[in-house]
Amino acid sequence: MEFSFELFIEAMLTPAMIRGAGIALVLTVLVFVLSFFGSLPMALWLKSKKRTRNIPAKIYVWVFRAAPVILILLFVWNGSPQLFPALLKSDWFTPFVAATISLVLTTIAYMAEIMRSALSAVSPGQAEAAQALGLGRFKAFRLVIMPQALRIALPPMVNEFINVLKVTSLAYVISLREIMAVVNDSIAATFRFVEWYTAALVYYLIIVSLFMVLQGIVARRQSKADRA
């Protein structure tokens, strides 16, 4: 059976596919933003010398880096209502919410390690110098340490963003209507695998390429700022 270019174009332009790509992108951005803010305290706990903070943070990172994402998705979507029966009657607990919770829990573990490494790469003398200038510990962290750590963390964080985008494809197992859910339903109806898989690949390539271009622009601006 030959490749149908007409079916491929139809797959690319179908409203369900466009909506699926939009859902995947919105989910990725939401997960990334929530995970970033969640990873900051986790990274500080990983760096902490206090065992009451360091050990729980290490256990969290260990569990969620070891667990397959698809298992976390199924656990949150199918297991949470068993633990909290009220969720069965809740209109807000949708596949999108379950996917967001699952991916945030997992992504925090990875981003916390990225931020821990970035913060560790900043010289301790920077904090000492900031405090010598009269800045408090929080201001020193926000104005001196964090900007430098973000420069170091930017490339791996962009890679993590791209990884989150690809992982959203697993959310079809909990009936989220993202790209792969649309593709699988369409294949079940038409038995045309190559055209639909190629359309999904093109969507992912377009989205990832846009963010890789954005990463390049930011990196060039950082380089110019460093030279200046």
C-alpha positions, -999 to 999 in steps of 0.1 A, spaced: 0 0 0 16 33 -11 20 64 10 -10 87 5 2 123 4 -34 135 4 -42 116 35 -11 129 51 -21 165 44 -56 158 57 -41 143 89 -20 174 93 -49 198 89 -77 179 107 -91 200 136 -87 172 161 -49 170 153 -45 208 156 -64 207 190 -42 178 201 -10 197 193 -24 227 212 -32 206 242 3 190 241 19 225 240 -2 240 267 4 210 289 41 212 283 44 249 292 22 245 323 42 215 335 75 232 329 65 264 347 51 246 378 80 222 378 105 250 377 91 267 408 87 233 425 123 224 417 138 254 434 130 244 470 138 208 462 172 218 448 180 238 480 169 208 501 193 186 481 221 210 488 211 214 525 234 198 552 203 192 574 193 156 572 157 164 578 157 182 544 184 164 525 171 128 530 134 135 520 146 154 489 169 126 479 141 100 484 117 121 463 142 124 435 151 87 437 114 76 435 103 98 407 134 94 385 131 56 389 93 53 382 82 51 346 62 81 336 34 59 323 31 43 357 28 76 374 1 87 349 -19 55 356 -13 57 393 -26 93 395 -56 88 371 -67 54 383 -53 52 418 -61 86 432 -99 80 431 -94 48 451 -74 67 477 -97 97 476 -132 86 466 -144 122 464 -125 126 432 -149 102 414 -176 129 418 -153 159 410 -157 176 377 -123 192 379 -104 160 380 -100 155 343 -73 137 322 -56 171 317 -54 177 354 -42 142 361 -15 145 334 -4 178 348 0 164 383 18 133 371 42 151 348 49 179 374 58 152 400 82 136 376 97 167 361 104 183 395 127 154 402 148 160 371 148 198 372 158 197 409 190 179 399 196 205 372 191 234 395 212 217 423 241 213 399 237 249 386 236 264 421 266 243 432 285 257 402 281 293 415 311 302 437 303 305 474 322 338 473 293 353 453 269 350 483 296 362 507 303 393 486 265 400 483 261 398 521 292 420 526 274 446 505 244 445 529 221 422 510 201 397 531 203 360 524 171 360 503 180 391 483 215 377 477 200 345 464 174 363 442 197 390 428 231 374 427 230 336 429 199 328 410 207 348 378 241 331 375 226 297 382 200 302 355 227 309 329 243 276 337 210 257 339 194 271 307 207 245 282 197 214 302 164 231 311 156 236 275 164 200 269 141 190 297 113 212 282 117 192 249 117 160 269 84 170 287 69 178 253 77 143 240 65 126 273 31 143 269 25 117 242 21 91 270 -10 109 283 -31 91 257 -32 61 282 -55 82 305 -76 94 275 -61 129 272 -69 140 236 -33 151 227 -15 143 195 -10 105 200 -46 99 212 -59 115 180 -34 95 159 -43 62 175 -80 67 171 -76 77 135 -54 47 127 -80 24 143 -106 39 119 -85 39 88 -57 14 93 -33 39 77 -3 39 99 24 57 80 5 88 71 -8 95 106 25 86 123 43 109 99 18 137 106 25 133 143 62 134 137 60 166 117 40 183 145 66 173 171 94 184 148 78 218 142 72 225 179 107 212 190 124 232 163 107 264 174 120 260 209 155 250 197 156 283 177 144 302 208 172 285 228 198 296 202 185 332 203 188 333 241 222 317 241 235 342 216 222 371 237 239 356 267 271 353 248 269 390 237 262 401 273 292 381 286 315 397 260 301 431 268 
